[in-house]
Amino acid sequence: MEEENIHHANHGYLLHGARICSVFLSKMVELPMKTGAPVRASIIFFLILLIGAFISLHWFDVVPPAISDISLQKTILPSNSSDTYLVRINCSITCPTHSLATIKSDESSSSGTCPEYFRWIHQDLNPWKEKGITKEMVESARSKAHMRIVVVNGRVYWKKLRWVYQTRDVFNIWGILQLLRLYPRKLPDLDIMFECGDKPVIQKSDYSGSNANNVTPIFHYCGSDSSLDIVFPDWPELQIKPWEALRKDLEAGNKRVKWIDRIPYAYWKGNPRVGLVRNELLKCNLTDRHDWGALIYDLVQEIGKAGSKFIQEELKMKNVYDYMFHLLYGYGKLLKYKPTVPEGSVEVCLETMACSGPELEKTFKMSSRVSGPADTSPCTMPPPYDPTTLQSFLERKSNLAKQVERWEASENR
C-alpha cells in the first residue's frame, strides 16, 4: 500500500459539491485528536467517500431551477450574519468603489476553539516559519500555478496563468470573496499562486539541504506526505447543492433507514488515476473470495456512524470558512513584502461574478452567497502539534499501513 495519504481541502463541501480532495479531509480525519482515533482514520475516510457517492447519486437528482435577473437582486442572509449589512447585488461589469469587504464590522464575540484538525495549518506553513516568504519565492511558482490571486486592502485581483479545468478557478475565487465578506478587514494583504490540478506539485525531495528554506509556496486542493503543497478547500464540479444544504440532506438521509435495516453493501465512485491512495480502494471490491461487507459489518456500522458524526459536527460551513481564514491569515503574516496589484490582473467582486456564467452556475453562486459579516469572530486556533507526538502518530500510521499490506499479501497466496 503506497503511503501517499493524499488529502484534499474539502472543496466538495464548500459550494456545490462533493469532490472531496483527499488531502484536506484525510488530514481532518486522521489527526491524533484522541487516543485510538488514528487506527480507523483511513477506513473512516473511505466510508465518507462511500456515503457521499451513494447519496449524491441516488438522492440528489433535482437540479436547482435557473435564476433570473430579478432573483440576482435578492439577498440571502445566513444565520451567522447581521442584517445590518444586507445589500442588493447590482449586476455590473465593474466593481463598486466601496464594498462590504472594506467596511469594518463591530467587534464580535469569539466562537470558541477551532477543531483539532486546524492544527495541520501549522504543519502546512512550517516550511516558511523561520525565513518567511519573499516575492521571489512566490514568483517562482508561476511555471506551476494556474492562477494568481492578490488581495490588497480587501479587494481581490485575479490573473489567469494557465487553462483551468471547468470552473475550478471561478468557484475558488468566489469562495475567497465570500470569506472576505464574512470577515471584512480581518485578513492581511495576500499574494497567492494557485495550482488547480489533481496531484501535488511541490515535492519534499526537491527541497533538502541548503535548499530547505527556499520552498516554493503554492496553494493547491491536494497534498500528500511526500509533498509541500499548501492545502486549501476544494471546489467541486458536480452539479449538487451547496455544502450547507447538502450537509443537512445527508443528515436527513442517514435517518431514513436504520443501520440494522440496510443492505450491507456500498460502493465508491471516483477516478483512481488522480491519487495513488485510490488504487487501494479497488482492493475493497466484492469478489468471489472476499465479501468485505459481511466480514466486518459491525465495524463498518461503527465507522459509518463516526464518519457521519464527523461530517455533521466538524465540517459545518462555519468551520470551512474559519479554516480558510486561519490558513490565509497565517500565510499573509509570513509574506516579507507588501503585495501589489499584478500587471494584467483583473479585479473581481460579487457584482462581476454573481451575474456571469451559465444559469446553474449563477444559481450555485447565489445560494452560497454570504450576505454580511459574521456575528462572531473566527474560532481560536489550537497550538501546533508537539514534534514528538506528531512523529509518533506518523510512525503508527505507517506501521498500520504495513500491517494491512502483510494481510493483503497473506490473503493472495
C-alpha positions as a Markdown table, in Angstrom:
| # | Residue | x | y | z |
|---|---|---|---|---|
| 1 | Met | 0.0 | 0.0 | 0.0 |
| 2 | Glu | 1.5 | 3.3 | -1.0 |
| 3 | Glu | 1.7 | 5.7 | 1.9 |
| 4 | Glu | 0.7 | 8.7 | -0.1 |
| 5 | Asn | -2.3 | 9.7 | 2.0 |
| 6 | Ile | -3.5 | 12.3 | -0.5 |
| 7 | His | -5.6 | 14.7 | 1.4 |
| 8 | His | -7.8 | 17.4 | 0.0 |
| 9 | Ala | -9.2 | 20.5 | 1.1 |
| 10 | Asn | -12.8 | 19.7 | 1.4 |
| 11 | His | -13.7 | 21.5 | -1.7 |
| 12 | Gly | -16.6 | 19.2 | -2.1 |
| 13 | Tyr | -18.2 | 20.7 | 0.9 |
| 14 | Leu | -17.8 | 24.3 | 0.1 |
| 15 | Leu | -20.0 | 25.4 | -2.6 |
| 16 | His | -21.9 | 22.9 | -4.7 |
| 17 | Gly | -20.4 | 19.7 | -4.0 |
| 18 | Ala | -18.7 | 16.7 | -3.0 |
| 19 | Arg | -15.5 | 16.1 | -4.9 |
| 20 | Ile | -13.6 | 15.9 | -1.6 |
| 21 | Cys | -9.9 | 16.3 | -2.1 |
| 22 | Ser | -8.2 | 13.6 | -0.2 |
| 23 | Val | -5.6 | 15.7 | 1.4 |
| 24 | Phe | -7.6 | 18.1 | 3.5 |
| 25 | Leu | -10.3 | 15.6 | 4.5 |
| 26 | Ser | -7.9 | 12.8 | 5.4 |
| 27 | Lys | -5.9 | 15.2 | 7.5 |
| 28 | Met | -9.0 | 16.1 | 9.4 |
| 29 | Val | -10.0 | 12.5 | 9.9 |
| 30 | Glu | -6.5 | 11.1 | 10.6 |
| 31 | Leu | -5.5 | 13.6 | 13.2 |
| 32 | Pro | -4.2 | 12.4 | 16.5 |
| 33 | Met | -7.2 | 14.1 | 18.1 |
| 34 | Lys | -8.0 | 11.4 | 20.6 |
| 35 | Thr | -6.4 | 8.2 | 21.7 |
| 36 | Gly | -7.3 | 5.4 | 19.2 |
| 37 | Ala | -8.7 | 7.7 | 16.5 |
| 38 | Pro | -5.8 | 7.3 | 14.0 |
| 39 | Val | -6.4 | 3.5 | 13.9 |
| 40 | Arg | -9.6 | 3.9 | 11.9 |
| 41 | Ala | -8.7 | 7.0 | 10.0 |
| 42 | Ser | -8.2 | 5.6 | 6.6 |
| 43 | Ile | -11.3 | 3.5 | 6.9 |
| 44 | Ile | -13.4 | 6.4 | 8.0 |
| 45 | Phe | -12.2 | 8.4 | 5.0 |
| 46 | Phe | -13.2 | 5.5 | 2.8 |
| 47 | Leu | -16.6 | 5.4 | 4.4 |
| 48 | Ile | -17.1 | 9.1 | 4.0 |
| 49 | Leu | -16.4 | 8.7 | 0.3 |
| 50 | Leu | -18.9 | 5.8 | 0.1 |
| 51 | Ile | -21.6 | 7.7 | 1.8 |
| 52 | Gly | -21.1 | 10.8 | -0.3 |
| 53 | Ala | -21.0 | 8.9 | -3.5 |
| 54 | Phe | -24.1 | 6.9 | -2.7 |
| 55 | Ile | -26.2 | 9.8 | -1.5 |
| 56 | Ser | -25.2 | 12.2 | -4.2 |
| 57 | Leu | -26.1 | 9.8 | -7.0 |
| 58 | His | -29.3 | 8.4 | -5.5 |
| 59 | Trp | -30.9 | 11.2 | -3.5 |
| 60 | Phe | -30.0 | 14.4 | -5.2 |
| 61 | Asp | -31.3 | 14.2 | -8.7 |
| 62 | Val | -33.0 | 17.6 | -8.6 |
| 63 | Val | -31.2 | 20.4 | -10.4 |
| 64 | Pro | -31.9 | 23.8 | -8.8 |
| 65 | Pro | -34.1 | 26.0 | -11.0 |
| 66 | Ala | -32.4 | 28.7 | -13.1 |
| 67 | Ile | -32.3 | 32.1 | -11.6 |
| 68 | Ser | -33.5 | 35.2 | -13.4 |
| 69 | Asp | -32.0 | 38.7 | -13.4 |
| 70 | Ile | -34.6 | 39.5 | -10.7 |
| 71 | Ser | -33.5 | 36.8 | -8.4 |
| 72 | Leu | -30.0 | 38.1 | -8.6 |
| 73 | Gln | -31.2 | 41.1 | -6.7 |
| 74 | Lys | -32.4 | 39.2 | -3.7 |
| 75 | Thr | -30.3 | 38.8 | -0.5 |
| 76 | Ile | -29.7 | 35.6 | 1.3 |
| 77 | Leu | -28.9 | 36.0 | 4.9 |
| 78 | Pro | -27.0 | 33.2 | 6.7 |
| 79 | Ser | -27.8 | 32.5 | 10.3 |
| 80 | Asn | -24.4 | 33.8 | 11.4 |
| 81 | Ser | -24.6 | 37.2 | 9.7 |
| 82 | Ser | -26.1 | 40.5 | 10.7 |
| 83 | Asp | -28.9 | 42.1 | 8.7 |
| 84 | Thr | -27.2 | 45.5 | 9.2 |
| 85 | Tyr | -25.1 | 44.8 | 6.1 |
| 86 | Leu | -27.7 | 43.5 | 3.8 |
| 87 | Val | -27.2 | 44.9 | 0.3 |
| 88 | Arg | -28.6 | 44.1 | -3.2 |
| 89 | Ile | -26.3 | 42.9 | -5.9 |
| 90 | Asn | -26.3 | 45.3 | -8.9 |
| 91 | Cys | -25.0 | 43.3 | -11.9 |
| 92 | Ser | -22.2 | 45.2 | -13.3 |
| 93 | Ile | -19.0 | 44.8 | -15.3 |
| 94 | Thr | -17.1 | 46.9 | -12.8 |
| 95 | Cys | -16.6 | 46.7 | -9.0 |
| 96 | Pro | -18.1 | 49.4 | -6.8 |
| 97 | Thr | -15.7 | 51.9 | -5.2 |
| 98 | His | -16.8 | 50.8 | -1.8 |
| 99 | Ser | -17.7 | 47.3 | -1.0 |
| 100 | Leu | -18.7 | 45.3 | 2.1 |
| 101 | Ala | -15.2 | 43.8 | 2.2 |
| 102 | Thr | -13.8 | 47.3 | 3.1 |
| 103 | Ile | -16.4 | 48.0 | 5.9 |
| 104 | Lys | -15.1 | 47.3 | 9.4 |
| 105 | Ser | -17.7 | 45.4 | 11.4 |
| 106 | Asp | -18.2 | 45.8 | 15.1 |
| 107 | Glu | -16.1 | 43.8 | 17.5 |
| 108 | Ser | -17.7 | 40.4 | 17.8 |
| 109 | Ser | -17.6 | 37.7 | 20.3 |
| 110 | Ser | -15.3 | 34.7 | 20.0 |
| 111 | Ser | -16.8 | 31.4 | 18.5 |
| 112 | Gly | -14.6 | 29.2 | 20.7 |
| 113 | Thr | -11.6 | 27.0 | 19.9 |
| 114 | Cys | -11.2 | 25.6 | 16.4 |
| 115 | Pro | -11.4 | 21.8 | 15.7 |
| 116 | Glu | -8.3 | 19.8 | 16.3 |
| 117 | Tyr | -7.7 | 19.3 | 12.5 |
| 118 | Phe | -6.9 | 23.1 | 12.2 |
| 119 | Arg | -3.5 | 22.2 | 13.7 |
| 120 | Trp | -2.5 | 21.0 | 10.3 |
| 121 | Ile | -2.4 | 24.6 | 9.2 |
| 122 | His | 0.8 | 25.0 | 11.3 |
| 123 | Gln | 2.3 | 22.0 | 9.6 |
| 124 | Asp | 1.5 | 23.2 | 6.1 |
| 125 | Leu | 3.0 | 26.6 | 6.7 |
| 126 | Asn | 6.0 | 25.3 | 8.7 |
| 127 | Pro | 8.5 | 25.4 | 5.7 |
| 128 | Trp | 8.4 | 29.2 | 5.9 |
| 129 | Lys | 8.1 | 29.7 | 9.6 |
| 130 | Glu | 11.8 | 30.7 | 10.1 |
| 131 | Lys | 12.6 | 32.7 | 7.0 |
| 132 | Gly | 9.2 | 33.9 | 5.8 |
| 133 | Ile | 8.0 | 34.2 | 2.2 |
| 134 | Thr | 9.7 | 36.5 | -0.3 |
| 135 | Lys | 8.3 | 37.8 | -3.5 |
| 136 | Glu | 10.9 | 35.8 | -5.4 |
| 137 | Met | 9.6 | 32.6 | -3.8 |
| 138 | Val | 6.0 | 33.4 | -4.9 |
| 139 | Glu | 7.1 | 34.4 | -8.4 |
| 140 | Ser | 9.0 | 31.1 | -8.7 |
| 141 | Ala | 5.6 | 29.3 | -8.7 |
| 142 | Arg | 4.5 | 30.8 | -11.9 |
| 143 | Ser | 5.5 | 27.9 | -14.0 |
| 144 | Lys | 3.4 | 25.5 | -12.0 |
| 145 | Ala | 0.4 | 27.7 | -11.0 |
| 146 | His | -2.9 | 28.1 | -12.9 |
| 147 | Met | -3.8 | 31.4 | -11.5 |
| 148 | Arg | -2.6 | 34.2 | -9.2 |
| 149 | Ile | -4.9 | 35.8 | -6.6 |
| 150 | Val | -3.9 | 39.0 | -4.9 |
| 151 | Val | -5.8 | 40.8 | -2.1 |
| 152 | Val | -5.0 | 44.4 | -1.5 |
| 153 | Asn | -7.0 | 46.5 | 1.0 |
| 154 | Gly | -9.8 | 44.0 | 1.0 |
| 155 | Arg | -10.2 | 44.0 | -2.8 |
| 156 | Val | -9.5 | 40.9 | -4.9 |
| 157 | Tyr | -7.4 | 40.7 | -8.1 |
| 158 | Trp | -7.1 | 37.7 | -10.3 |
| 159 | Lys | -4.7 | 36.8 | -13.1 |
| 160 | Lys | -5.1 | 33.6 | -15.1 |
| 161 | Leu | -1.7 | 31.9 | -15.9 |
| 162 | Arg | -2.9 | 28.7 | -17.5 |
| 163 | Trp | -6.0 | 27.0 | -18.7 |
| 164 | Val | -8.1 | 25.6 | -15.8 |
| 165 | Tyr | -10.3 | 22.6 | -16.0 |
| 166 | Gln | -14.0 | 23.5 | -16.0 |
| 167 | Thr | -14.8 | 26.2 | -13.3 |
| 168 | Arg | -12.3 | 25.3 | -10.6 |
| 169 | Asp | -10.8 | 28.8 | -10.7 |
| 170 | Val | -14.3 | 30.5 | -10.8 |
| 171 | Phe | -15.6 | 29.0 | -7.6 |
| 172 | Asn | -12.2 | 29.2 | -5.9 |
| 173 | Ile | -12.3 | 33.0 | -6.3 |
| 174 | Trp | -16.0 | 33.0 | -5.4 |
| 175 | Gly | -15.2 | 31.3 | -2.1 |
| 176 | Ile | -12.5 | 33.8 | -1.2 |
| 177 | Leu | -14.9 | 36.7 | -1.9 |
| 178 | Gln | -17.4 | 35.1 | 0.5 |
| 179 | Leu | -14.7 | 34.8 | 3.1 |
| 180 | Leu | -13.8 | 38.5 | 2.8 |
| 181 | Arg | -17.5 | 39.3 | 3.1 |
| 182 | Leu | -17.9 | 37.1 | 6.2 |
| 183 | Tyr | -14.8 | 38.6 | 8.0 |
| 184 | Pro | -14.2 | 42.0 | 6.5 |
| 185 | Arg | -10.9 | 43.8 | 7.3 |
| 186 | Lys | -9.6 | 40.9 | 9.2 |
| 187 | Leu | -7.2 | 39.4 | 6.6 |
| 188 | Pro | -3.8 | 40.9 | 5.7 |
| 189 | Asp | -2.9 | 41.6 | 2.1 |
| 190 | Leu | -2.2 | 38.4 | 0.1 |
| 191 | Asp | -0.3 | 37.2 | -2.9 |
| 192 | Ile | -1.2 | 33.6 | -3.8 |
| 193 | Met | -0.2 | 31.3 | -6.6 |
| 194 | Phe | -2.8 | 28.6 | -7.1 |
| 195 | Glu | -2.5 | 25.1 | -8.7 |
| 196 | Cys | -5.8 | 23.6 | -9.8 |
| 197 | Gly | -4.8 | 20.1 | -10.9 |
| 198 | Asp | -5.4 | 16.8 | -9.3 |
| 199 | Lys | -1.9 | 15.9 | -7.9 |
| 200 | Pro | 0.6 | 17.7 | -5.6 |
| 201 | Val | 3.4 | 19.5 | -7.5 |
| 202 | Ile | 5.9 | 20.6 | -4.8 |
| 203 | Gln | 7.8 | 17.6 | -3.7 |
| 204 | Lys | 9.7 | 17.4 | -0.4 |
| 205 | Ser | 12.6 | 15.6 | -2.1 |
| 206 | Asp | 13.4 | 18.7 | -4.2 |
| 207 | Tyr | 13.9 | 20.9 | -1.1 |
| 208 | Ser | 16.6 | 19.3 | 1.1 |
| 209 | Gly | 19.9 | 20.5 | 2.4 |
| 210 | Ser | 20.8 | 24.1 | 1.5 |
| 211 | Asn | 17.5 | 24.4 | -0.5 |
| 212 | Ala | 15.3 | 23.5 | 2.5 |
| 213 | Asn | 14.5 | 27.2 | 3.3 |
| 214 | Asn | 13.6 | 28.1 | -0.3 |
| 215 | Val | 10.4 | 26.1 | -0.7 |
| 216 | Thr | 8.1 | 27.4 | -3.5 |
| 217 | Pro | 4.8 | 28.4 | -1.8 |
| 218 | Ile | 1.8 | 27.2 | -3.9 |
| 219 | Phe | -1.8 | 26.6 | -2.8 |
| 220 | His | -3.5 | 23.5 | -4.0 |
| 221 | Tyr | -6.5 | 21.3 | -3.4 |
| 222 | Cys | -4.2 | 18.3 | -2.8 |
| 223 | Gly | -1.2 | 17.4 | -0.8 |
| 224 | Ser | 0.5 | 14.3 | 0.5 |
| 225 | Asp | 3.0 | 13.0 | 3.0 |
| 226 | Ser | 5.7 | 13.5 | 0.4 |
| 227 | Ser | 4.7 | 17.0 | -0.8 |
| 228 | Leu | 4.7 | 20.6 | 0.5 |
| 229 | Asp | 1.7 | 22.0 | -1.4 |
| 230 | Ile | -0.4 | 24.3 | 0.9 |
| 231 | Val | -3.8 | 22.6 | 1.1 |
| 232 | Phe | -6.9 | 24.7 | 0.6 |
| 233 | Pro | -10.6 | 23.8 | 0.4 |
| 234 | Asp | -11.5 | 22.3 | -2.9 |
| 235 | Trp | -14.3 | 23.4 | -5.2 |
| 236 | Pro | -16.2 | 20.6 | -7.0 |
| 237 | Glu | -17.7 | 20.4 | -10.4 |
| 238 | Leu | -20.6 | 18.1 | -9.5 |
| 239 | Gln | -24.0 | 19.6 | -10.0 |
| 240 | Ile | -25.3 | 19.2 | -6.5 |
| 241 | Lys | -26.3 | 21.6 | -3.8 |
| 242 | Pro | -24.0 | 24.0 | -1.8 |
| 243 | Trp | -22.4 | 22.3 | 1.1 |
| 244 | Glu | -24.6 | 23.5 | 4.0 |
| 245 | Ala | -27.8 | 22.4 | 2.3 |
| 246 | Leu | -26.2 | 19.1 | 1.3 |
| 247 | Arg | -24.9 | 18.5 | 4.8 |
| 248 | Lys | -28.5 | 18.8 | 6.1 |
| 249 | Asp | -29.7 | 16.4 | 3.4 |
| 250 | Leu | -27.0 | 13.9 | 4.4 |
| 251 | Glu | -28.2 | 14.1 | 8.0 |
| 252 | Ala | -31.8 | 13.6 | 7.0 |
| 253 | Gly | -30.8 | 10.7 | 4.6 |
| 254 | Asn | -28.9 | 8.9 | 7.3 |
| 255 | Lys | -32.0 | 8.9 | 9.5 |
| 256 | Arg | -34.3 | 7.4 | 6.8 |
| 257 | Val | -33.1 | 3.8 | 7.2 |
| 258 | Lys | -31.6 | 2.3 | 10.4 |
| 259 | Trp | -28.2 | 0.7 | 10.0 |
| 260 | Ile | -29.5 | -2.7 | 11.0 |
| 261 | Asp | -32.1 | -2.5 | 8.2 |
| 262 | Arg | -29.6 | -1.5 | 5.4 |
| 263 | Ile | -28.3 | -3.8 | 2.8 |
| 264 | Pro | -24.6 | -4.5 | 3.9 |
| 265 | Tyr | -23.0 | -3.3 | 0.7 |
| 266 | Ala | -21.9 | 0.1 | -0.6 |
| 267 | Tyr | -19.8 | 1.4 | -3.4 |
| 268 | Trp | -17.5 | 4.3 | -4.2 |
| 269 | Lys | -17.1 | 6.3 | -7.3 |
| 270 | Gly | -14.0 | 8.1 | -8.5 |
| 271 | Asn | -11.0 | 8.2 | -10.8 |
| 272 | Pro | -8.2 | 6.0 | -9.4 |
| 273 | Arg | -5.7 | 7.8 | -11.6 |
| 274 | Val | -5.8 | 11.1 | -9.8 |
| 275 | Gly | -4.5 | 9.7 | -6.5 |
| 276 | Leu | -2.4 | 6.6 | -5.6 |
| 277 | Val | -4.3 | 6.1 | -2.4 |
| 278 | Arg | -7.5 | 5.5 | -4.5 |
| 279 | Asn | -5.9 | 2.4 | -6.0 |
| 280 | Glu | -6.2 | 0.8 | -2.6 |
| 281 | Leu | -9.9 | 1.3 | -2.7 |
| 282 | Leu | -10.1 | -1.0 | -5.7 |
| 283 | Lys | -8.9 | -3.8 | -3.5 |
| 284 | Cys | -12.1 | -3.5 | -1.5 |
| 285 | Asn | -14.2 | -4.6 | -4.4 |
| 286 | Leu | -16.5 | -7.5 | -3.7 |
| 287 | Thr | -15.1 | -10.7 | -5.2 |
| 288 | Asp | -15.8 | -14.5 | -5.2 |
| 289 | Arg | -13.1 | -14.8 | -2.5 |
| 290 | His | -13.8 | -11.7 | -0.4 |
| 291 | Asp | -17.1 | -10.3 | 1.0 |
| 292 | Trp | -15.7 | -7.4 | 3.0 |
| 293 | Gly | -19.1 | -6.0 | 3.9 |
| 294 | Ala | -20.3 | -9.2 | 5.5 |
| 295 | Leu | -17.0 | -9.9 | 7.2 |
| 296 | Ile | -16.7 | -6.6 | 9.1 |
| 297 | Tyr | -20.4 | -5.4 | 9.1 |
| 298 | Asp | -20.4 | -4.4 | 12.8 |
| 299 | Leu | -17.1 | -2.5 | 12.4 |
| 300 | Val | -18.4 | -0.8 | 9.3 |
| 301 | Gln | -21.5 | 0.3 | 11.2 |
| 302 | Glu | -19.3 | 1.9 | 13.9 |
| 303 | Ile | -17.1 | 3.6 | 11.4 |
| 304 | Gly | -20.0 | 4.8 | 9.3 |
| 305 | Lys | -21.7 | 6.4 | 12.3 |
| 306 | Ala | -18.4 | 8.0 | 13.4 |
| 307 | Gly | -17.9 | 9.4 | 9.9 |
| 308 | Ser | -21.4 | 10.8 | 9.7 |
| 309 | Lys | -21.0 | 12.4 | 13.1 |
| 310 | Phe | -17.7 | 13.9 | 12.0 |
| 311 | Ile | -19.2 | 15.4 | 8.9 |
| 312 | Gln | -22.2 | 16.9 | 10.8 |
| 313 | Glu | -20.2 | 18.3 | 13.7 |
| 314 | Glu | -16.8 | 19.1 | 12.3 |
| 315 | Leu | -17.4 | 20.2 | 8.7 |
| 316 | Lys | -20.0 | 22.9 | 9.2 |
| 317 | Met | -19.7 | 25.8 | 6.8 |
| 318 | Lys | -18.5 | 28.0 | 9.6 |
| 319 | Asn | -15.6 | 25.7 | 10.2 |
| 320 | Val | -14.8 | 25.6 | 6.5 |
| 321 | Tyr | -14.6 | 29.4 | 6.3 |
| 322 | Asp | -12.6 | 29.5 | 9.5 |
| 323 | Tyr | -10.1 | 27.1 | 8.2 |
| 324 | Met | -9.7 | 29.2 | 5.1 |
| 325 | Phe | -9.4 | 32.3 | 7.2 |
| 326 | His | -6.6 | 31.0 | 9.5 |
| 327 | Leu | -4.7 | 29.4 | 6.6 |
| 328 | Leu | -4.7 | 32.7 | 4.6 |
| 329 | Tyr | -4.1 | 34.8 | 7.8 |
| 330 | Gly | -1.1 | 32.7 | 8.7 |
| 331 | Tyr | 0.2 | 32.8 | 5.1 |
| 332 | Gly | -0.2 | 36.5 | 4.8 |
| 333 | Lys | 1.7 | 37.2 | 8.0 |
| 334 | Leu | 4.7 | 35.2 | 6.5 |
| 335 | Leu | 5.0 | 37.5 | 3.5 |
| 336 | Lys | 8.1 | 39.6 | 3.7 |
| 337 | Tyr | 6.8 | 42.2 | 1.2 |
| 338 | Lys | 3.7 | 44.2 | 0.6 |
| 339 | Pro | 1.6 | 42.7 | -2.2 |
| 340 | Thr | 0.7 | 44.9 | -5.1 |
| 341 | Val | -1.8 | 44.5 | -8.0 |
| 342 | Pro | 0.0 | 42.5 | -10.7 |
| 343 | Glu | 0.1 | 43.8 | -14.2 |
| 344 | Gly | -2.5 | 42.2 | -16.4 |
| 345 | Ser | -4.7 | 41.2 | -13.5 |
| 346 | Val | -8.5 | 41.8 | -13.2 |
| 347 | Glu | -10.4 | 43.0 | -10.2 |
| 348 | Val | -13.2 | 40.6 | -9.2 |
| 349 | Cys | -16.1 | 41.1 | -6.8 |
| 350 | Leu | -19.6 | 39.9 | -6.1 |
| 351 | Glu | -21.1 | 42.2 | -8.7 |
| 352 | Thr | -18.8 | 41.0 | -11.6 |
| 353 | Met | -19.1 | 37.3 | -10.7 |
| 354 | Ala | -22.7 | 36.7 | -9.5 |
| 355 | Cys | -24.2 | 37.6 | -12.8 |
| 356 | Ser | -21.8 | 35.8 | -15.1 |
| 357 | Gly | -21.8 | 32.2 | -16.3 |
| 358 | Pro | -24.5 | 29.6 | -17.1 |
| 359 | Glu | -27.7 | 29.6 | -15.2 |
| 360 | Leu | -26.8 | 26.7 | -12.9 |
| 361 | Glu | -23.5 | 28.3 | -12.1 |
| 362 | Lys | -25.3 | 31.5 | -11.1 |
| 363 | Thr | -27.7 | 29.6 | -9.0 |
| 364 | Phe | -24.9 | 27.9 | -7.0 |
| 365 | Lys | -23.2 | 31.3 | -6.5 |
| 366 | Met | -26.4 | 32.9 | -5.2 |
| 367 | Ser | -27.4 | 30.1 | -3.0 |
| 368 | Ser | -23.9 | 30.0 | -1.4 |
| 369 | Arg | -23.5 | 33.8 | -1.1 |
| 370 | Val | -22.6 | 35.3 | 2.3 |
| 371 | Ser | -24.8 | 38.3 | 2.9 |
| 372 | Gly | -22.8 | 40.1 | 5.5 |
| 373 | Pro | -20.2 | 39.9 | 8.3 |
| 374 | Ala | -20.5 | 37.2 | 10.9 |
| 375 | Asp | -21.7 | 38.0 | 14.4 |
| 376 | Thr | -18.8 | 36.1 | 15.8 |
| 377 | Ser | -15.0 | 36.2 | 15.2 |
| 378 | Pro | -13.2 | 33.2 | 13.7 |
| 379 | Cys | -12.6 | 30.4 | 16.1 |
| 380 | Thr | -9.3 | 30.4 | 18.1 |
| 381 | Met | -6.5 | 28.4 | 16.6 |
| 382 | Pro | -5.2 | 25.5 | 18.6 |
| 383 | Pro | -1.4 | 25.3 | 19.1 |
| 384 | Pro | 0.9 | 23.2 | 16.8 |
| 385 | Tyr | 1.4 | 19.5 | 17.4 |
| 386 | Asp | 4.2 | 18.6 | 19.7 |
| 387 | Pro | 7.0 | 17.2 | 17.4 |
| 388 | Thr | 7.3 | 14.0 | 19.4 |
| 389 | Thr | 3.6 | 13.4 | 19.4 |
| 390 | Leu | 3.3 | 14.1 | 15.7 |
| 391 | Gln | 6.2 | 11.8 | 14.9 |
| 392 | Ser | 4.7 | 9.0 | 17.0 |
| 393 | Phe | 1.4 | 9.4 | 15.1 |
| 394 | Leu | 3.1 | 9.3 | 11.7 |
| 395 | Glu | 5.1 | 6.2 | 12.7 |
| 396 | Arg | 2.0 | 4.5 | 14.0 |
| 397 | Lys | 0.1 | 5.3 | 10.8 |
| 398 | Ser | 3.0 | 3.9 | 8.7 |
| 399 | Asn | 3.1 | 0.7 | 10.8 |
| 400 | Leu | -0.7 | 0.2 | 10.3 |
| 401 | Ala | -0.4 | 0.6 | 6.6 |
| 402 | Lys | 2.4 | -2.0 | 6.5 |
| 403 | Gln | 0.3 | -4.4 | 8.6 |
| 404 | Val | -2.5 | -4.1 | 6.0 |
| 405 | Glu | 0.0 | -4.9 | 3.3 |
| 406 | Arg | 1.0 | -8.0 | 5.1 |
| 407 | Trp | -2.6 | -9.1 | 5.4 |
| 408 | Glu | -3.2 | -8.5 | 1.7 |
| 409 | Ala | -0.1 | -10.5 | 0.8 |
| 410 | Ser | -1.2 | -13.4 | 3.0 |
| 411 | Glu | -4.7 | -13.4 | 1.5 |
| 412 | Asn | -3.4 | -13.5 | -2.0 |
| 413 | Arg | -1.2 | -16.5 | -1.5 |
